[in-house]
Amino acid sequence: MVVGMVRPHKILIVVTGSPPPAVAAAHGDYATIMAAAVGSAWTGGYDSIDLRSERPRNDSATAAVIITGSSASLPDHEPWMAEATAWLAEIVRRGTPTLGVCFGHQLLAQALGGAVALNPKGREMGTVAIERLEPCVLFQGLNRHFTANACHTDTVTRLPVGAEVFARSETDPHQCVRFAERCYGVQFHPEIDGWTMRAFVDARADQLHAEGLDPVAIKHQARDTPSGHQIMGNFVKHVVALEGHEAHLA
């Protein structure tokens, strides 16, 4: 089904990191993985930009922005991060539909006036239980309690003014945040399946051991989380394709 006039608008996937080598070999880079997670909900095409090596750009043909995860840490204040936050703040100000995932979620929080720091509860790793707190368009069709795959040590410690929290977990109180009318962030990884989660655990096994965590146990409980792809589809159907915004929908 096509809503409105069909124009060559694309979803811009903003790359901020690289997956472990085993994941990249099996599934491609983060831009490819994100596009696969959206699946048939979007047929309008994609573009990508890697903020670690490319200058941010404004493009009137951008239908939406999705920001990937990363092993980078905002508290490290790498030079590219300052330019990225200024650019994203402008993207959100213009009302471009935006979704940040994990590091992308944190990047949005910082760009809009919040704060990010090391999670005092420690690393969140593996398939985790998520509790939806309020109705949210991203969670349409999901139960109040669902599972998602997560991999992060930092967390949003202070929300931007006006932000609303829609989900939490035992380790992180800000699993889903609406930062603006058409801007959302999720701390978990809706794009990651069980195999990919286990590959992430293998890649970080030494770090997990050093932090007192059991990578074998985390791998054993890692599962596919079908709700993740549903969330990505909901972003396209209910945030990108609002009335008056041209979009390509399946």
LOLO-973452 format. One record per atom (N, C-alpha, C): x, y, z. Coordinates in pm, whole numbers, plus 50000, padded with zeros to 5 digits. Layout:
<tidos>
XYZ
...
</tidos>
This chain:
<tidos>
500864988150000
500005000050000
500895012350000
500525022649926
501285035049920
500445046149979
500995053450073
500295064450137
500815077550080
499895085950028
500315098849975
501025097449842
501665107949799
502405107949674
503715100449692
504105092849593
505335085149600
506505093549551
507445095949638
508645103449602
509855095349648
511055098549596
512225090349627
512815093449764
511985093849867
512485095850002
513085082950055
514155084050130
514835072350184
514985073650335
515095062250401
515485062250541
517015063250547
517505072650625
518935074350643
519365066750769
520205056750751
520745049250864
522075055450903
522125060551026
523315067451076
524165057351152
525295053951095
526175043851151
527135050251252
527205044351371
528085049651476
529065039051528
529025027051471
529905016451518
529935005051419
530694994551453
530814982651369
530494970251452
529774960651393
529484948351466
530734939851481
530734930151573
531874920851582
532114914051447
533354909951418
533664904151287
532774892451248
532424883651342
531584872151310
530204876551265
529674887051329
528354892251292
528424898951155
529464906851132
529604913551003
529734903450890
530464892550914
530634882450810
529314875650777
528474873750878
527214866550858
526074875450810
526044887950861
524864896450837
525174910050778
526444913550764
526784926650709
526994937050817
527124949650774
527364960450869
526044964450937
526124974351027
524934978251102
523834984151012
524234990850906
523214996250816
522414984950752
523094974350710
522424962850650
521534955850751
522024954250874
521264947550978
520004955451013
520124968651022
518964977051053
517914976250943
518344976850819
517394976050708
516684962650709
517394951950739
516774938750745
515744938050858
516014944850968
515074944651082
513784952051049
513884962750972
512674969950929
511874961250835
512564954150746
511934944550658
510944950850562
509824943750540
508864947750438
508014959750478
508164964650601
507394976450643
507784988750561
508994988750503
509475000350427
509994995750293
509545002150185
510014998850051
510575010949979
510845021550052
511295033849990
512775035449973
513555025350010
514995026249993
515715031850114
517025030550115
517875034650227
519095042050178
519625050450266
520945056350249
521645054650384
522935056550387
523655055350515
524795065350520
525185068450642
526325077250667
527015072450793
528325071850793
529105067750909
529665080350975
529095083951089
529475096451154
530905096251209
531495084551220
532875083851270
533875088951167
533475088751039
534405092550933
533825102250831
532515104850836
531875113550738
531225125450808
531205136750740
530555148550794
529035146850784
528295150850886
526835150350878
526335158850763
525205154850706
524645162350593
523135163250608
522575173750554
521125175650551
520625172550410
519585164450403
519075159950274
517555160250279
516955168050189
515505169250187
514825156250146
515585146550091
515005133750050
515015123550162
515335127750285
515355118650399
513975117550460
513415105450460
512095103150519
512195101150669
513305095550716
513485092550858
514955089750884
515325089851010
516695087051052
516675075951157
517515065851138
517715055251238
519185055251275
519485056251404
520865057151453
521235043951518
522345038251476
522745024851520
523415025051657
523665012951704
524465011051824
525955012351795
526755011551900
528195013051887
528865008252014
530115003852001
530915000852119
531555013352177
531375024752110
531895037552160
531145041652286
531735050752360
531135055552485
531105070752484
529935076552501
529825091252500
530675097952606
530825092052726
531695098652824
533155099852779
533555092852673
534925094152621
535105106952539
533995113252497
534035126052426
534955125752303
534795115652220
535555115252096
535145127152008
536065132651929
535775144951854
534525144151767
534275132951701
533125132051610
531795133051681
531775130051810
530515129651884
529895143551900
530715153751919
530175167351937
529455171951812
530055169551696
529415173451570
528135165151548
528185152451586
527025143751569
525845148551654
526105152351779
525005156651865
524385169751816
525225179051768
524685191651716
523815189151593
524255180251505
523495177051384
522175170251419
522215160651512
520995153451549
519995162751617
520465171951698
519545181551760
518785189351655
519455192951546
518805200251437
517835191151362
518205178551340
517325168951274
516015167651352
516125166351483
514925164951567
514135177851568
514815189251573
514125202151574
513275203951449
513755198751335
513015199951210
511835190251203
511735181051299
510615171751300
510825159351217
512065156451176
512345144251101
512105132051190
511315122251148
511125110251228
512465103651258
512745101151385
514065096551427
513945085551530
514775075051515
514845064151612
516295061351644
516655062151772
517995058751815
517995045351887
518975036851856
519085023551914
520365022551996
520245019052124
521365017152216
522245029752220
523445029452161
524265041552158
523525052852089
522755049651985
521975059951917
520955066452008
520355058452096
519425063352198
520145072952293
521325069152336
522115077552426
522565090352356
522915089152228
523365100852152
522245111152140
521015106352118
519875115452113
519645122252247
519735114452354
519535120152487
520515131452514
521775129252481
522795139552505
522595151352411
522225148652286
522025159352188
520915168852230
519925163552302
518745171552338
518785176852481
519945175652546
520115181852676
520175172452794
520125159352769
520225149652876
521675146252906
521875135652985
523225131553023
523355116453015
524575111952983
524875097752969
526125094753051
526105083453123
527245079453205
527255064253219
528305059153280
528395044853309
527235040853398
526565030053363
525425025453441
525905020253577
525435026253686
525875021653819
525435007353850
524445002253777
523994988353797
524804978353715
525734983353636
526584974453560
526084971953419
526794963453349
526484960153210
525154952753200
524394956053097
523194948453064
523494940652937
523434927352946
523894918952836
523014906652823
522554903852702
521774891852676
520314895052652
519494884852657
518054886352639
517434890352772
516814902052777
516344907752904
514844910052899
514244910753016
512804913453028
512574928453026
511644932752941
511284946852928
509844948552973
509594959053050
508224962153093
507784975253029
506684974452953
506084986552897
505324993753007
505565006853021
504955014653128
503685021553085
503675026452962
502535033952909
502295029552765
501095031752712
500865029052570
501845037052484
502345030652379
503335037052292
503185031252153
503265039652051
503075034851914
504115024451875
505325025251933
506345015351900
505965001451947
505125000752050
504794987852111
503414982652072
502824988251969
501514983251926
501604968551890
500674960551947
500664946351921
501514938252016
502244944852108
503094937852204
502414937052341
502774926752416
502284925652552
502974935952641
502444937952760
503064947252854
504484942752889
504694929652901
506014924252927
506494916752804
507704919852756
508274913052641
509784912152660
510454905052573
511904903652584
512594910952468
513824915052494
514634921552391
516094918452421
516924919552319
518354917352339
519044930652367
519994930152460
520654942452506
522144940252519
522894951052499
524354950452513
524874964652535
525004968652662
525494982152688
526014983252831
526934992752849
527444995952983
527045010053026
526865019152931
526425032752962
524895033352967
524385044053024
522935045853033
522615060753033
521385063953000
520915077753011
520635080453158
521435089153218
521295092053362
520415104153390
520235112853290
519325124253304
518605126353172
517285126553178
516495128253058
516465142953015
516365145552886
516125159352841
514775164352890
514625177252899
513345183152940
512245178752843
511125174152898
509985170352817
509985155952769
511065148552793
511135134652749
510185125952831
509635115552767
508705106452833
509255092252826
509175085052937
509665071252943
508505061652922
508715051952831
507665042452799
507995028052836
509255025152872
509605011452908
510855011552996
510985000853074
512144999553163
512514984753174
513684982153232
514104968653268
514674969153409
515054957753460
515614957253595
516894965353605
517664965653496
518964972253498
518914986753450
517924989953368
517885003353308
516475009153311
516295020953372
514955026753383
514475033753256
515345035053156
515015042953036
515165034352910
514445023252906
514565014152791
513895019652666
512885027752682
512265034352566
511865048452607
512295058152530
512025072252560
511535079252435
510485087252449
510115096452342
510735109852377
511685114152295
512395126552321
511665138652263
510915136452157
510125146852092
508975139952021
508095147751959
506885141951901
507185130451807
508225131651725
508535121351627
509955115951646
510435116051769
511795111451800
511765101951919
512215089651896
512225079252000
513615073252012
513895068052131
515105060352153
514785047752230
515465036752195
515355024352271
516755020052313
516915016652442
518215012552490
518554998352445
517544990052427
517764976352381
517984976152229
518234964152176
518524962452033
517394954851965
516414961651906
515344954451837
515814947151713
516974950751662
517474944751537
518274931951559
518574928251683
519474917151713
518674904451742
519024893551673
518394880551700
519264872551798
518824860251830
519524852251928
520934848551885
521094844851757
522434841251709
523374853151722
522914864851682
523744876851688
524084880351833
523114878651923
523364881452064
524464872452117
524424859652079
525454850452125
526824853952067
526834858851943
528094863151884
528654875451955
527774884451999
528214895952079
528824891352211
528204881452273
528734876152399
530134870252377
530294862452271
531614856752240
532654867752222
532284878452153
533224889352125
533624896852252
532774896652352
533024904052475
533254894952595
533584882452571
533714872552680
534744876952784
535894881952738
536924886052834
536444897552922
535754907352860
535224918552938
534174913753038
533334904552995
532294899353084
532914892353204
533914884053179
534624877353290
535214887653386
535844898053330
536474908353413
535464915753498
534224916653450
533174923653524
532394914353618
532834901653626
532174892253716
530914885953659
530734886753527
529564880853462
529954867553398
528954859253371
529174845753318
528744845253171
529674846053077
529294846052936
528604833152893
528954821952953
528324809352916
526844809752952
526524814553071
525134815453114
524354825453029
524994836652995
524324846852913
524034841252774
524994833952716
524774827852585
523644817652591
523594809952696
522604799252708
521174804752707
520984816452766
519624821852775
519294831652662
520244834152572
519994843352460
518984837352363
518004845152322
516914840352238
516614850252125
515944845252022
515334854251925
514244862251995
514054874651955
513014883052014
512194889251901
511154882151855
510364886951741
509754900851762
509574904751888
509024918051915
509924929051858
511224926051843
512134936151793
511794940951654
511564931751563
511224935651427
509854942151422
508964938251512
507654944651518
507804959251559
508714962051652
508974975751695
509524984051581
510444978251503
510994985551388
509904988551285
509034978751261
507934980951169
506964991351220
506714991351351
505825001351410
506385015451396
507695016651404
508305029851386
507985035251246
508125026651146
507815030851009
506335033950993
505495024951041
504055026051016
503405037351095
503885039951216
503175049151305
503935062151336
505215062851301
505975075151326
506395081351193
506975073351104
507395078650974
506185082450890
505155074050893
504025075850802
502845082950866
503115093650939
502025101750991
501335108950876
500105112850900
499325119650797
500085131750747
500135133150613
500785144750554
502245142650524
502785130550561
504195127750533
504255116550432
504855119150315
504925108950214
505805097650261
505375085150238
506175073750279
505815061750194
506735052450186
506515040050114
506245029150215
505105023150209
504735012650302
504345000050226
504694988750282
504234976150224
502864972750280
</tidos>
